[in-house]
């Protein structure tokens, strides 16, 4: 990766910037030397934003005035970063506009009658939502486990 050049995309004062390397994009926070995350754009399936929890404040160094921006892919979290309000929207808009965004989903999506049989992704989406609620403190770990078992079984 040394010597690799990308296109810099500024997100505005205090919002940091993105560096587009073609297949992957890196987010750098304002004033930070190392990138907060670097992800393959084709792997992204969704985004979410939540209020920073006590755990986020420890893990991500989030302040009470920040949000946590989560990049999701195939039922897992690809990246999490504490950002200022408004920054998550700018990052999401830029990633959605990327030519590689959603390209792996289109390649793997079946057509015709097979598409109806490929619906199990909906329970994965529900599980991701439950995990986000648990992480945000809206569900206790016990409530999360109970709801997870209902979904899976």
C-alpha positions in Angstrom: 0.0 0.0 0.0 3.0 2.3 0.3 3.1 4.7 -2.6 -0.5 4.0 -3.5 -2.3 7.2 -4.6 -5.9 8.0 -4.3 -8.4 10.8 -4.9 -9.0 13.0 -1.9 -12.6 14.0 -1.2 -13.0 16.7 1.4 -16.2 16.6 3.6 -16.0 20.1 4.9 -14.5 21.8 7.9 -14.3 19.5 10.9 -15.7 16.5 9.0 -12.5 14.9 7.8 -12.1 13.5 4.4 -12.3 10.4 2.2 -9.5 9.0 0.0 -10.8 6.9 -2.9 -8.4 4.2 -4.1 -10.8 2.8 -6.8 -12.0 -0.4 -5.1 -11.6 0.8 -1.5 -12.3 4.1 0.4 -10.5 5.3 3.5 -11.9 7.8 6.0 -9.6 10.1 7.9 -10.9 12.2 10.7 -9.8 15.9 11.0 -6.5 16.1 12.9 -5.8 12.4 12.9 -2.8 10.8 11.2 -4.1 7.3 10.8 -7.3 6.4 8.9 -10.4 5.6 11.0 -11.3 2.9 8.5 -10.6 1.6 5.0 -13.2 -0.6 3.3 -13.9 -2.3 0.0 -16.8 -0.3 -1.4 -18.4 -3.4 -3.1 -18.8 -5.1 0.3 -21.0 -2.3 1.7 -24.7 -3.3 2.2 -25.9 -0.5 4.4 -25.3 2.3 7.0 -26.6 3.3 10.3 -26.0 6.1 12.7 -26.6 6.0 16.5 -26.0 7.9 19.6 -22.6 7.2 21.2 -22.9 4.8 24.2 -20.7 4.6 27.2 -18.9 1.7 25.4 -18.4 3.8 22.3 -16.8 6.6 24.4 -14.2 4.1 25.7 -13.7 2.1 22.5 -13.9 4.8 19.8 -13.0 7.9 21.9 -16.4 9.4 21.1 -17.5 12.5 22.9 -21.1 13.1 24.1 -21.6 15.4 21.2 -20.7 12.9 18.5 -22.6 10.1 16.8 -21.4 6.6 15.8 -21.4 5.9 12.1 -21.6 2.2 11.2 -20.8 0.8 7.8 -22.5 -2.7 7.4 -21.8 -5.5 5.0 -23.3 -9.0 4.7 -24.6 -9.2 8.2 -21.5 -7.8 9.9 -20.0 -4.4 10.8 -17.3 -3.4 8.4 -16.4 -0.1 10.2 -17.5 2.0 13.2 -16.3 5.5 13.8 -17.3 8.4 16.0 -18.1 11.5 13.9 -19.5 15.0 14.4 -23.2 15.5 13.6 -23.7 15.8 9.8 -20.6 13.9 8.9 -22.2 10.5 8.7 -24.7 11.8 6.0 -21.8 13.2 4.0 -19.8 10.0 4.2 -22.9 7.9 3.3 -23.8 10.1 0.3 -20.3 9.9 -1.0 -20.1 6.1 -0.6 -23.5 5.6 -2.2 -22.4 7.7 -5.2 -19.3 5.5 -5.7 -19.4 3.5 -8.9 -18.5 0.3 -7.0 -21.2 0.7 -4.4 -23.6 -2.3 -4.4 -21.7 -4.0 -7.2 -21.2 -7.3 -5.3 -25.0 -7.4 -4.5 -25.9 -7.1 -8.1 -23.5 -9.8 -9.1 -24.8 -12.2 -6.5 -28.5 -11.5 -6.7 -30.4 -14.3 -8.4 -33.1 -13.5 -11.0 -36.5 -14.9 -11.6 -38.1 -17.6 -9.4 -34.8 -18.1 -7.6 -35.0 -14.6 -6.2 -38.1 -15.5 -4.1 -36.2 -18.4 -2.5 -33.3 -16.1 -1.7 -35.3 -14.1 0.9 -33.4 -15.4 4.0 -31.4 -12.1 4.0 -34.4 -10.5 5.7 -33.8 -12.3 9.0 -30.1 -11.2 8.8 -31.3 -7.6 8.4 -33.5 -8.0 11.5 -30.6 -9.5 13.5 -28.4 -6.5 12.5 -31.2 -4.1 13.7 -31.5 -6.0 17.0 -27.7 -5.9 17.5 -27.8 -2.1 16.9 -30.6 -1.7 19.4 -28.6 -3.8 21.9 -25.4 -1.7 21.2 -27.4 1.5 21.6 -28.6 0.3 25.0 -32.3 0.0 24.0 -32.2 -3.8 24.6 -30.6 -5.7 27.4 -28.3 -8.6 26.5 -31.0 -11.0 27.7 -33.7 -9.3 25.5 -31.4 -9.4 22.6 -30.7 -13.2 23.0 -34.4 -13.9 23.4 -35.3 -12.0 20.2 -32.3 -13.5 18.4 -33.5 -17.1 19.2 -37.0 -16.2 18.0 -35.6 -15.0 14.6 -33.2 -18.0 14.1 -35.5 -20.8 15.3 
